[in-house]
Amino acid sequence: MKKGIFIFSILFTTLTYSQNYGFHFGTNLSTQTNKDKLRNNSEENDFKNVFGINIGFDYKNEISDNLYILTGFNFTQNGFKQETEDLTIANTAKLNYINIPITLLLDSKKTKNGPNLKFGGYLSYLIGGKYSFIKSPFEESVDENFKKIDFGLTGGIGVKVNRFTIDLIYKLGLNNIAEDGDNDFLETNVKNRSLNLNLTYWIK
């Protein structure tokens, strides 16, 4: 019994020794690629960037020298804005996602200050959002126009200073999130894009 407890203690210490936990807060610039395709015709809407926020929990686990698995559980906003004089067309959209990134992090554990690199993918779930219209105080839900699931690639660079890390991260959506994307006569191809700037504090 004592031997089993001792072995378990050694294993637990080994598994948790190189694990780190942290929290981050930041902002992003996001937009969407939006292409409407009618038969033998295509036109891409000119969407602009819109500001959003990022906040979440981060977890990394060392898998070899200077190489980590980095993941977490985040709230992030995506969206777009467009210039229009049509009162029936939304000029701004905000989409709220729960986001789980899974990336490889290259970071030297021998130094407290220095750069790092990360690359991987992400999975997001849409929990809500709103359309805003010009010259109108009213908003409209985005739920009927976008699929719940989004996924894509993510990568970036960071600089660590003691327990803090500043990251610049780009997210490239791969999933067509338009609800009418499977329509045989009208195909709308909508994908998220965002550039994120985060400040992370590592507790351990």
N, C-alpha and C positions, 0 to 999 in steps of 0.2 A: 504494500500500500504506500509506504513512504517512498519507495523507489519510483512508483508510478507518479506520485505527486512531484517528485524531483525532476523526472524526465519531462512531465508536462510543463513545469515551470521553465525549464531550459528552452523548450520548443516555443513557448509563449513569448519569452524574452527575445528569442532569435527572430520570430516573425514580426514583432512589433518594434524592434529596435530601429529599423530603417524606415519606418512609416512616419509620414508628416501630415498634419491637418492644418487647414487655414481657412480664412474667409476673405472674400474679395468684394470690391465695389468699383463700379466704373461707368463709362458711357460708351456709346457707339454711334456711328453713322451708318445707316442702312438704307437699302433701296430694293427694288425688284426688277428683274428682267421680265417683261410682259409682252408677249408676242401673240397676236390674234391671227389665226390662219384660216382664211376661207379658201375654197378650192382654187388652186392656181394663183393665189394672191396672199401676200403676207405684209403686215405692218407692225412695227415694234413701237410701243408707246414710250415716250420720252419721260421717264420717271426720274425725280431728283431725290437726293438724300434727305433723311429726316433723323433727328436725334432721338436716342432711346437710352435706357439705363440697363445696367447689368448688376446683379447682386447674387451671391451664392456661397456655397461651401466647397472647399477643395480638398482633395486627398491624393497623396502620391506615395508610391511604394517602390523602393529600389529593387531592381531585378538583376542588375549587374553593376560593375564599377561605372559610376557617373551616368547610368541609364535608369530611368524611372517610368512606371506606368502612372499617368496623371489623369484623374477623372474628377467627378464632382456632381453637384446638384444645384442648378442655377435657374434664376428667373431672368429672362432677357426680353427686350422689346425689339421687334423689327417693324418695318413699314416702308412707306414712300410718300412723296408728295408730288403733285403735278400742277402746272399752270393751266387754269381753265376759267372761262367766263360762264360756262354752263352751270346753272344753279342746281341741276339734277345730278351732276357728276361730282363725286367726292374729290376734294383737292388734297386731302391728307388721310392716311390710314395708319393705325397703330395695331400691331399684332403682338399679343403677349404669349410667350412660350415658357414652358418648363424644359430645360435643356440639360442633356447629359453628354459631356464630351468624353471621349476615350482617346488619349494621345500618348505618344512616346515623348519623354522629356530628356534632353541631353543637358546635364548640369553637373559641374564639378563639385564634389562634396568636400574637397580639400580647401576651398576658399569660401569665405563668407560674402565676398563681393565679386561680382563678375557677370558675364552674359550667359544666357541659356537659349536653347532652341527647342521647339516643340512642333510635332506634326501628327495628325491622326484624323479622326472623324467625329461626328456628333449626331445625336438623335434628339429631336424636339417634338413636344406635344403642345398643340395650340389650346390655350385655356380661355381665350377670349380676345376681344379687341373692338375698336370702334372706327367708323368712318366719320370724318368731319367735312362739312360743306361750307363754302364761302358764303358770307353774309347770312349765316344761319346759326342759332344757338343749339340746334338739335343735332344729335349724333345717331348713327345707325350701326347695328351689330355687324361684324364681319363673318359670323359663324356660317352663314349659308353659302359663302363664296370661296372659302378656303378649306382644304383638307386638314384634318387634325394632325397628321404626321408629316414631319419634315426631317430630312437627313442630308448630310453632305460632308465635305472635307473642311478641315481647319488646320491652321498652322500659324506660327508666329515667332517672334523673338522677345526676349525679356532681359531685364537687368535686375539682379538681386543685390540688396544692401542690407546686410545682417538678416533680420527676420522679414524684411519687406521685399516684394518683387513688383516691378512695373512691367506689364506685358502689353505688347501691340500684336493683336491677333486678327487674322482675316478668316471669315467663314464664307464658304462657297456652297450654296445650296444645290443639290443634285436632283431633288424630287420636284416634279410638277405639282404644285400645291393648289392649282385651280380646280374647283369642283366640277367644272364642265370640260375638263381635260380629256374625257373619254367619249365625248360627243362626236359622232361620225361626220356631222356637217359643220360644226364649229369647234375648233380646237384652240384653247387658250393655254399657252405655255408660260407659267409664272414660277420664278425661282428666286429665293432670297439671297441677298448679298449683304455683308456687313463688315465694317472695320471697327474693332473694339479696342479700347484702352482701359486697362484694369489695374488697380492697386491691390495687392494681396498681402495679408499679414499671416505669417506662419506661426501657429501656436507651438508646434513641436517640430 
